[in-house]
């Protein structure tokens, strides 16, 4: 048998990788290094911005009045029943039973439902706290961390100077007043005297009607209605909003002067965009 000679086919060589062994060229490595530095710098900048925002938000006063006041404030004013105030005959704070255990009907929301062994006052304090403040859902005792506490939002005018005093900072729950936005005596004059005990109980424990305040600020208000008192500080427009909603929710009446004052305050808050 004769032998066959196999001649290999000729192939066209493809492009060879740059550099030896497929390694990147110095120019490419330099470009990638620059890009990596840029990406790292961007990530660091974003991280610093996020940290600054977090620290700023943690250090700022608790200001529920920063929310935008709804345009329906005037609609709420128009919903009110204008009527002469009822007499204070027979009034007793015990007619508005408080403090009730926290129940969904009081309106604090799902995030507070597991504090069912605690009172509405306890839960209000937790809601309005600033910084690291915790409430044990079993014992209902507070733990106040560093920089934790309560800052009054009402404001208090110094009688001697006529100026707004610095907002009081409180670090013990016992130092904080549970303020009823619609005072219980005012609710009585607004014909709650004719309500049943259960309705008055709900007025006294409603999350909408409760706010943490400086005792001095609370005393300066007393049981005055909105025709005679509005907070002088940053809480004013939120106060007006919640005052109106409590009155409407429970069918509480207003007198003529109160109605006029609420309309003026509502118009001012809408104009200001919700600032006090």
Secondary structure, 3 states (H helix, E strand, C coil): CCCCCCCCCCCCCCCCCCCHHHCCCHHHHHHHHHHHHHHHHHHHHHHHHHHHHHHHHHHCCCCHHHCCCCCCHHHHHHHCCECCCCCCCCCCHHHCCCCCECCHHHCCCHHHCCCCCCEHHHHHHHHHCECCEEECCCCCCEEECCCCEEECCCCCECCCCCCECCCCEECCHHHEEEEECCCHHHHHHCCHHHCCHHHHHHHHHCHHHEEEEEHHHHHHHCCCCCCCCCCCCCCHHHHHHHHHHHHHHHCCCECHHHHHHHHHHHHHHHHHCCCC
